């Protein structure tokens, strides 16, 4: 294997390592985003539940007030009844009282329904609050893991980039710029060993003349099929 090829393959080996590390870095983001999304959804649901509880509590307070109001009215009617002296007034007061009692019965029925609904809504809210606490703890743990992983990858990247810089120096400038240009559109590898008589990347057959020159001089050539750099494996 000639020296240029050896240097080029060393450079590519470093680039493949860097490419893998970059991919690992990119895969960290979705892990955090996923949890953020779940948390936002849960927070929204929780806000809706809290507002439903507040609405129902308002209804409950309103019905309780009404019941107290109507019970007071009944008491007033009862004391008026004690004070009345004629039958006509007594009948009227009794009728009024009966009406108020019927209203209270209906309102107490409403209150039972409201209380039951409120219990259910509060149970939902409670569950959601516990879920959110669990999710927040999980999120904290994942953030910690991701931060540790990112630090590790950053460290490895620094080492790989330093190694790449050294490897790049050993590759002749014209070959290196050819390689870099190919890598812009082709990741992670731009250099391929020939596979028999064909390009190792796209399988295009290479004419005998070029093949011969590559095998005898160790020249690195560009594939006309897919544009990668090819070499004849020794
Ligand atoms: Zn090719």
py3Dmol code that shows the C-alpha trace and the ligand (Angstrom):
import py3Dmol

protein = """\
ATOM      1  CA  UNK A   1       0.000   0.000   0.000  1.00  0.00           C
ATOM      2  CA  UNK A   2       1.449   3.375  -0.907  1.00  0.00           C
ATOM      3  CA  UNK A   3       1.987   6.065   1.700  1.00  0.00           C
ATOM      4  CA  UNK A   4      -0.664   8.467   0.379  1.00  0.00           C
ATOM      5  CA  UNK A   5      -3.303   5.775   0.506  1.00  0.00           C
ATOM      6  CA  UNK A   6      -2.260   4.717   3.978  1.00  0.00           C
ATOM      7  CA  UNK A   7      -2.472   8.346   5.176  1.00  0.00           C
ATOM      8  CA  UNK A   8      -5.831   8.825   3.456  1.00  0.00           C
ATOM      9  CA  UNK A   9      -7.302   5.698   5.048  1.00  0.00           C
ATOM     10  CA  UNK A  10      -6.055   6.817   8.460  1.00  0.00           C
ATOM     11  CA  UNK A  11      -7.749  10.182   7.888  1.00  0.00           C
ATOM     12  CA  UNK A  12     -10.968   8.456   6.865  1.00  0.00           C
ATOM     13  CA  UNK A  13     -10.838   6.206   9.933  1.00  0.00           C
ATOM     14  CA  UNK A  14     -10.765   9.320  12.131  1.00  0.00           C
ATOM     15  CA  UNK A  15     -13.626  10.859  10.146  1.00  0.00           C
ATOM     16  CA  UNK A  16     -15.718   7.727  10.605  1.00  0.00           C
ATOM     17  CA  UNK A  17     -15.136   7.931  14.365  1.00  0.00           C
ATOM     18  CA  UNK A  18     -16.109  11.640  14.385  1.00  0.00           C
ATOM     19  CA  UNK A  19     -19.188  10.900  12.296  1.00  0.00           C
ATOM     20  CA  UNK A  20     -20.298   8.242  14.783  1.00  0.00           C
ATOM     21  CA  UNK A  21     -19.767  10.582  17.727  1.00  0.00           C
ATOM     22  CA  UNK A  22     -21.728  13.365  15.993  1.00  0.00           C
ATOM     23  CA  UNK A  23     -24.580  10.933  15.366  1.00  0.00           C
ATOM     24  CA  UNK A  24     -24.583   9.982  19.058  1.00  0.00           C
ATOM     25  CA  UNK A  25     -24.737  13.675  20.012  1.00  0.00           C
ATOM     26  CA  UNK A  26     -27.703  14.220  17.700  1.00  0.00           C
ATOM     27  CA  UNK A  27     -29.550  11.247  19.156  1.00  0.00           C
ATOM     28  CA  UNK A  28     -29.396  12.809  22.640  1.00  0.00           C
ATOM     29  CA  UNK A  29     -31.691  15.727  21.785  1.00  0.00           C
ATOM     30  CA  UNK A  30     -34.819  13.693  20.924  1.00  0.00           C
ATOM     31  CA  UNK A  31     -34.612  11.939  24.306  1.00  0.00           C
ATOM     32  CA  UNK A  32     -34.985  15.261  26.104  1.00  0.00           C
ATOM     33  CA  UNK A  33     -37.538  16.610  23.617  1.00  0.00           C
ATOM     34  CA  UNK A  34     -39.760  13.553  24.060  1.00  0.00           C
ATOM     35  CA  UNK A  35     -39.908  14.065  27.821  1.00  0.00           C
ATOM     36  CA  UNK A  36     -40.494  17.814  27.451  1.00  0.00           C
ATOM     37  CA  UNK A  37     -43.405  17.058  25.151  1.00  0.00           C
ATOM     38  CA  UNK A  38     -44.960  14.557  27.558  1.00  0.00           C
ATOM     39  CA  UNK A  39     -44.551  17.026  30.398  1.00  0.00           C
ATOM     40  CA  UNK A  40     -46.208  19.841  28.429  1.00  0.00           C
ATOM     41  CA  UNK A  41     -49.158  17.580  27.550  1.00  0.00           C
ATOM     42  CA  UNK A  42     -49.555  16.501  31.169  1.00  0.00           C
ATOM     43  CA  UNK A  43     -49.279  20.084  32.438  1.00  0.00           C
ATOM     44  CA  UNK A  44     -52.038  21.134  30.009  1.00  0.00           C
ATOM     45  CA  UNK A  45     -54.306  18.284  31.111  1.00  0.00           C
ATOM     46  CA  UNK A  46     -53.635  19.168  34.731  1.00  0.00           C
ATOM     47  CA  UNK A  47     -54.556  22.821  34.156  1.00  0.00           C
ATOM     48  CA  UNK A  48     -57.818  21.717  32.539  1.00  0.00           C
ATOM     49  CA  UNK A  49     -58.600  19.430  35.507  1.00  0.00           C
ATOM     50  CA  UNK A  50     -57.793  22.181  38.019  1.00  0.00           C
ATOM     51  CA  UNK A  51     -60.095  24.575  36.207  1.00  0.00           C
ATOM     52  CA  UNK A  52     -62.893  21.946  36.122  1.00  0.00           C
ATOM     53  CA  UNK A  53     -62.464  21.433  39.897  1.00  0.00           C
ATOM     54  CA  UNK A  54     -62.619  25.196  40.493  1.00  0.00           C
ATOM     55  CA  UNK A  55     -65.804  25.492  38.377  1.00  0.00           C
ATOM     56  CA  UNK A  56     -67.448  22.651  40.250  1.00  0.00           C
ATOM     57  CA  UNK A  57     -66.425  24.141  43.618  1.00  0.00           C
ATOM     58  CA  UNK A  58     -68.098  27.408  42.590  1.00  0.00           C
ATOM     59  CA  UNK A  59     -71.290  25.522  41.758  1.00  0.00           C
ATOM     60  CA  UNK A  60     -71.068  23.672  45.074  1.00  0.00           C
ATOM     61  CA  UNK A  61     -70.675  26.920  47.059  1.00  0.00           C
ATOM     62  CA  UNK A  62     -73.544  28.511  45.162  1.00  0.00           C
ATOM     63  CA  UNK A  63     -75.926  25.573  45.841  1.00  0.00           C
ATOM     64  CA  UNK A  64     -74.867  25.469  49.502  1.00  0.00           C
ATOM     65  CA  UNK A  65     -75.668  29.179  49.833  1.00  0.00           C
ATOM     66  CA  UNK A  66     -79.043  28.634  48.213  1.00  0.00           C
ATOM     67  CA  UNK A  67     -79.829  25.751  50.567  1.00  0.00           C
ATOM     68  CA  UNK A  68     -78.880  27.878  53.588  1.00  0.00           C
ATOM     69  CA  UNK A  69     -80.993  30.741  52.229  1.00  0.00           C
ATOM     70  CA  UNK A  70     -84.036  28.529  51.681  1.00  0.00           C
ATOM     71  CA  UNK A  71     -83.646  26.813  55.047  1.00  0.00           C
ATOM     72  CA  UNK A  72     -83.611  30.234  56.713  1.00  0.00           C
ATOM     73  CA  UNK A  73     -86.768  31.079  54.777  1.00  0.00           C
ATOM     74  CA  UNK A  74     -88.418  27.888  56.048  1.00  0.00           C
ATOM     75  CA  UNK A  75     -87.490  28.797  59.608  1.00  0.00           C
ATOM     76  CA  UNK A  76     -88.918  32.276  59.145  1.00  0.00           C
ATOM     77  CA  UNK A  77     -92.110  30.770  57.732  1.00  0.00           C
ATOM     78  CA  UNK A  78     -92.339  28.394  60.691  1.00  0.00           C
ATOM     79  CA  UNK A  79     -92.065  31.206  63.205  1.00  0.00           C
ATOM     80  CA  UNK A  80     -94.611  33.247  61.228  1.00  0.00           C
ATOM     81  CA  UNK A  81     -96.907  30.228  61.308  1.00  0.00           C
ATOM     82  CA  UNK A  82     -96.661  30.183  65.102  1.00  0.00           C
ATOM     83  CA  UNK A  83     -97.729  33.818  65.153  1.00  0.00           C
ATOM     84  CA  UNK A  84    -100.690  33.648  62.751  1.00  0.00           C
ATOM     85  CA  UNK A  85    -104.152  33.670  64.176  1.00  0.00           C
ATOM     86  CA  UNK A  86    -106.479  32.937  61.301  1.00  0.00           C
ATOM     87  CA  UNK A  87    -106.828  29.893  59.070  1.00  0.00           C
ATOM     88  CA  UNK A  88    -106.329  31.706  55.763  1.00  0.00           C
ATOM     89  CA  UNK A  89    -102.946  33.099  56.784  1.00  0.00           C
ATOM     90  CA  UNK A  90    -101.961  29.726  58.223  1.00  0.00           C
ATOM     91  CA  UNK A  91    -102.737  27.981  54.927  1.00  0.00           C
ATOM     92  CA  UNK A  92    -100.751  30.535  52.963  1.00  0.00           C
ATOM     93  CA  UNK A  93     -97.722  30.276  55.274  1.00  0.00           C
ATOM     94  CA  UNK A  94     -97.855  26.460  55.153  1.00  0.00           C
ATOM     95  CA  UNK A  95     -98.033  26.477  51.355  1.00  0.00           C
ATOM     96  CA  UNK A  96     -95.043  28.818  51.162  1.00  0.00           C
ATOM     97  CA  UNK A  97     -93.099  26.627  53.570  1.00  0.00           C
ATOM     98  CA  UNK A  98     -93.907  23.449  51.626  1.00  0.00           C
ATOM     99  CA  UNK A  99     -92.746  25.101  48.446  1.00  0.00           C
ATOM    100  CA  UNK A 100     -89.461  26.129  50.068  1.00  0.00           C
ATOM    101  CA  UNK A 101     -88.986  22.612  51.457  1.00  0.00           C
ATOM    102  CA  UNK A 102     -89.460  21.118  47.974  1.00  0.00           C
ATOM    103  CA  UNK A 103     -86.883  23.528  46.618  1.00  0.00           C
ATOM    104  CA  UNK A 104     -84.407  22.531  49.351  1.00  0.00           C
ATOM    105  CA  UNK A 105     -84.952  18.815  48.584  1.00  0.00           C
ATOM    106  CA  UNK A 106     -84.204  19.468  44.902  1.00  0.00           C
ATOM    107  CA  UNK A 107     -81.154  21.558  45.764  1.00  0.00           C
ATOM    108  CA  UNK A 108     -79.837  18.877  48.108  1.00  0.00           C
ATOM    109  CA  UNK A 109     -80.213  16.406  45.252  1.00  0.00           C
ATOM    110  CA  UNK A 110     -78.176  18.744  43.039  1.00  0.00           C
ATOM    111  CA  UNK A 111     -75.547  19.025  45.776  1.00  0.00           C
ATOM    112  CA  UNK A 112     -75.162  15.225  45.961  1.00  0.00           C
ATOM    113  CA  UNK A 113     -74.523  15.128  42.201  1.00  0.00           C
ATOM    114  CA  UNK A 114     -72.051  18.026  42.424  1.00  0.00           C
ATOM    115  CA  UNK A 115     -70.196  16.424  45.369  1.00  0.00           C
ATOM    116  CA  UNK A 116     -69.875  13.148  43.504  1.00  0.00           C
ATOM    117  CA  UNK A 117     -68.566  14.866  40.382  1.00  0.00           C
ATOM    118  CA  UNK A 118     -66.166  16.928  42.474  1.00  0.00           C
ATOM    119  CA  UNK A 119     -64.792  13.756  44.096  1.00  0.00           C
ATOM    120  CA  UNK A 120     -64.163  12.289  40.645  1.00  0.00           C
ATOM    121  CA  UNK A 121     -62.526  15.459  39.321  1.00  0.00           C
ATOM    122  CA  UNK A 122     -60.303  15.744  42.389  1.00  0.00           C
ATOM    123  CA  UNK A 123     -59.244  12.104  42.014  1.00  0.00           C
ATOM    124  CA  UNK A 124     -58.232  12.776  38.387  1.00  0.00           C
ATOM    125  CA  UNK A 125     -56.343  15.897  39.428  1.00  0.00           C
ATOM    126  CA  UNK A 126     -54.582  13.988  42.186  1.00  0.00           C
ATOM    127  CA  UNK A 127     -53.507  11.234  39.768  1.00  0.00           C
ATOM    128  CA  UNK A 128     -52.235  13.796  37.281  1.00  0.00           C
ATOM    129  CA  UNK A 129     -50.267  15.605  39.983  1.00  0.00           C
ATOM    130  CA  UNK A 130     -48.594  12.360  41.008  1.00  0.00           C
ATOM    131  CA  UNK A 131     -47.852  11.515  37.353  1.00  0.00           C
ATOM    132  CA  UNK A 132     -46.293  14.916  36.866  1.00  0.00           C
ATOM    133  CA  UNK A 133     -44.086  14.468  39.932  1.00  0.00           C
ATOM    134  CA  UNK A 134     -42.974  11.043  38.643  1.00  0.00           C
ATOM    135  CA  UNK A 135     -42.319  12.475  35.181  1.00  0.00           C
ATOM    136  CA  UNK A 136     -40.360  15.408  36.608  1.00  0.00           C
ATOM    137  CA  UNK A 137     -38.142  12.982  38.536  1.00  0.00           C
ATOM    138  CA  UNK A 138     -37.641  10.841  35.401  1.00  0.00           C
ATOM    139  CA  UNK A 139     -36.859  13.941  33.402  1.00  0.00           C
ATOM    140  CA  UNK A 140     -34.288  15.030  35.955  1.00  0.00           C
ATOM    141  CA  UNK A 141     -32.643  11.596  35.782  1.00  0.00           C
ATOM    142  CA  UNK A 142     -32.591  11.600  31.965  1.00  0.00           C
ATOM    143  CA  UNK A 143     -31.183  15.126  31.866  1.00  0.00           C
ATOM    144  CA  UNK A 144     -28.412  13.923  34.172  1.00  0.00           C
ATOM    145  CA  UNK A 145     -27.712  10.890  31.989  1.00  0.00           C
ATOM    146  CA  UNK A 146     -27.762  12.969  28.821  1.00  0.00           C
ATOM    147  CA  UNK A 147     -25.418  15.568  30.320  1.00  0.00           C
ATOM    148  CA  UNK A 148     -22.970  12.837  31.383  1.00  0.00           C
ATOM    149  CA  UNK A 149     -23.172  11.197  27.957  1.00  0.00           C
ATOM    150  CA  UNK A 150     -22.678  14.533  26.203  1.00  0.00           C
ATOM    151  CA  UNK A 151     -19.591  15.279  28.313  1.00  0.00           C
ATOM    152  CA  UNK A 152     -18.183  11.852  27.451  1.00  0.00           C
ATOM    153  CA  UNK A 153     -18.871  12.327  23.721  1.00  0.00           C
ATOM    154  CA  UNK A 154     -17.413  15.846  23.762  1.00  0.00           C
ATOM    155  CA  UNK A 155     -14.238  14.450  25.306  1.00  0.00           C
ATOM    156  CA  UNK A 156     -14.011  11.698  22.697  1.00  0.00           C
ATOM    157  CA  UNK A 157     -14.685  14.233  19.929  1.00  0.00           C
ATOM    158  CA  UNK A 158     -11.834  16.463  21.086  1.00  0.00           C
ATOM    159  CA  UNK A 159      -9.475  13.485  20.976  1.00  0.00           C
ATOM    160  CA  UNK A 160     -10.789  12.341  17.562  1.00  0.00           C
ATOM    161  CA  UNK A 161     -10.532  15.848  16.068  1.00  0.00           C
ATOM    162  CA  UNK A 162      -6.941  16.231  17.263  1.00  0.00           C
ATOM    163  CA  UNK A 163      -6.128  12.858  15.779  1.00  0.00           C
ATOM    164  CA  UNK A 164      -7.854  13.853  12.520  1.00  0.00           C
ATOM    165  CA  UNK A 165      -5.841  17.073  12.316  1.00  0.00           C
ATOM    166  CA  UNK A 166      -2.604  15.071  12.613  1.00  0.00           C
ATOM    167  CA  UNK A 167      -3.821  12.508  10.050  1.00  0.00           C
ATOM    168  CA  UNK A 168      -4.819  15.265   7.619  1.00  0.00           C
ATOM    169  CA  UNK A 169      -1.308  16.682   7.629  1.00  0.00           C
ATOM    170  CA  UNK A 170       0.048  13.414   6.287  1.00  0.00           C
ATOM    171  CA  UNK A 171      -2.255  13.485   3.222  1.00  0.00           C
ATOM    172  CA  UNK A 172      -1.065  15.519   0.192  1.00  0.00           C
ATOM    173  CA  UNK A 173      -3.111  18.731  -0.157  1.00  0.00           C
ATOM    174  CA  UNK A 174      -4.649  17.974  -3.572  1.00  0.00           C
ATOM    175  CA  UNK A 175      -5.762  14.500  -2.526  1.00  0.00           C
ATOM    176  CA  UNK A 176      -7.072  15.837   0.748  1.00  0.00           C
ATOM    177  CA  UNK A 177      -9.191  18.532  -0.906  1.00  0.00           C
ATOM    178  CA  UNK A 178     -10.582  15.947  -3.330  1.00  0.00           C
ATOM    179  CA  UNK A 179     -11.444  13.735  -0.378  1.00  0.00           C
ATOM    180  CA  UNK A 180     -12.994  16.607   1.607  1.00  0.00           C
ATOM    181  CA  UNK A 181     -15.137  17.640  -1.399  1.00  0.00           C
ATOM    182  CA  UNK A 182     -16.488  14.108  -1.777  1.00  0.00           C
ATOM    183  CA  UNK A 183     -17.226  13.874   1.918  1.00  0.00           C
ATOM    184  CA  UNK A 184     -19.444  16.961   1.777  1.00  0.00           C
ATOM    185  CA  UNK A 185     -22.027  14.886  -0.114  1.00  0.00           C
ATOM    186  CA  UNK A 186     -21.009  11.433   1.021  1.00  0.00           C
ATOM    187  CA  UNK A 187     -20.902  10.354   4.657  1.00  0.00           C
ATOM    188  CA  UNK A 188     -19.247   8.727   6.425  1.00  0.00           C
ATOM    189  CA  UNK A 189     -16.909   7.107   3.847  1.00  0.00           C
ATOM    190  CA  UNK A 190     -15.458   8.560   0.651  1.00  0.00           C
ATOM    191  CA  UNK A 191     -12.666   6.062  -0.011  1.00  0.00           C
ATOM    192  CA  UNK A 192     -13.434   2.506  -1.080  1.00  0.00           C
ATOM    193  CA  UNK A 193     -11.374  -0.546  -1.935  1.00  0.00           C
ATOM    194  CA  UNK A 194     -12.252  -1.971  -5.339  1.00  0.00           C
ATOM    195  CA  UNK A 195     -14.342  -5.081  -5.248  1.00  0.00           C
ATOM    196  CA  UNK A 196     -12.702  -7.238  -7.900  1.00  0.00           C
ATOM    197  CA  UNK A 197     -13.042  -5.295 -11.158  1.00  0.00           C
ATOM    198  CA  UNK A 198     -15.703  -2.995  -9.795  1.00  0.00           C
ATOM    199  CA  UNK A 199     -16.088   0.091  -7.602  1.00  0.00           C
ATOM    200  CA  UNK A 200     -16.514  -1.024  -3.991  1.00  0.00           C
ATOM    201  CA  UNK A 201     -19.297   1.510  -3.427  1.00  0.00           C
ATOM    202  CA  UNK A 202     -21.526   1.336  -6.537  1.00  0.00           C
ATOM    203  CA  UNK A 203     -20.337  -1.800  -8.327  1.00  0.00           C
ATOM    204  CA  UNK A 204     -19.625  -0.002 -11.610  1.00  0.00           C
ATOM    205  CA  UNK A 205     -17.107  -1.997 -13.620  1.00  0.00           C
ATOM    206  CA  UNK A 206     -13.773  -0.214 -14.079  1.00  0.00           C
ATOM    207  CA  UNK A 207     -12.116  -0.396 -17.536  1.00  0.00           C
ATOM    208  CA  UNK A 208      -9.129  -2.682 -17.718  1.00  0.00           C
ATOM    209  CA  UNK A 209      -6.683   0.115 -18.562  1.00  0.00           C
ATOM    210  CA  UNK A 210      -7.464   2.138 -15.416  1.00  0.00           C
ATOM    211  CA  UNK A 211      -7.648  -0.958 -13.284  1.00  0.00           C
ATOM    212  CA  UNK A 212      -4.224  -1.975 -14.467  1.00  0.00           C
ATOM    213  CA  UNK A 213      -2.712   1.401 -13.736  1.00  0.00           C
ATOM    214  CA  UNK A 214      -4.251   1.470 -10.269  1.00  0.00           C
ATOM    215  CA  UNK A 215      -3.001  -1.986  -9.434  1.00  0.00           C
ATOM    216  CA  UNK A 216       0.556  -1.296 -10.612  1.00  0.00           C
ATOM    217  CA  UNK A 217       1.067   2.276  -9.341  1.00  0.00           C
ATOM    218  CA  UNK A 218      -1.223   2.187  -6.313  1.00  0.00           C
ATOM    219  CA  UNK A 219      -2.960   5.283  -7.714  1.00  0.00           C
ATOM    220  CA  UNK A 220      -6.143   6.535  -6.093  1.00  0.00           C
ATOM    221  CA  UNK A 221      -8.816   7.213  -8.704  1.00  0.00           C
ATOM    222  CA  UNK A 222     -12.315   8.647  -8.797  1.00  0.00           C
ATOM    223  CA  UNK A 223     -15.208   6.317  -9.710  1.00  0.00           C
ATOM    224  CA  UNK A 224     -17.111   7.659 -12.725  1.00  0.00           C
ATOM    225  CA  UNK A 225     -20.239   5.926 -11.493  1.00  0.00           C
ATOM    226  CA  UNK A 226     -20.629   7.381  -8.000  1.00  0.00           C
ATOM    227  CA  UNK A 227     -17.707   9.769  -7.545  1.00  0.00           C
ATOM    228  CA  UNK A 228     -15.962   8.094  -4.612  1.00  0.00           C
ATOM    229  CA  UNK A 229     -12.206   7.573  -4.375  1.00  0.00           C
ATOM    230  CA  UNK A 230     -11.160   4.029  -5.208  1.00  0.00           C
ATOM    231  CA  UNK A 231      -7.989   2.079  -4.672  1.00  0.00           C
ATOM    232  CA  UNK A 232      -6.818  -1.345  -5.654  1.00  0.00           C
ATOM    233  CA  UNK A 233      -6.487  -3.461  -2.492  1.00  0.00           C
ATOM    234  CA  UNK A 234      -3.068  -5.055  -2.162  1.00  0.00           C
TER     235      UNK A 234
END
"""
ligand_1 = """\
1
ZN
Zn -18.638 3.938 -7.674
"""
view = py3Dmol.view(width=600, height=400)
view.addModel(protein, "pdb")
view.setStyle({"model": 0}, {"cartoon": {"style": "trace"}})
view.addModel(ligand_1, "xyz")
view.setStyle({"model": 1}, {"stick": {}})
view.zoomTo()
view.show()
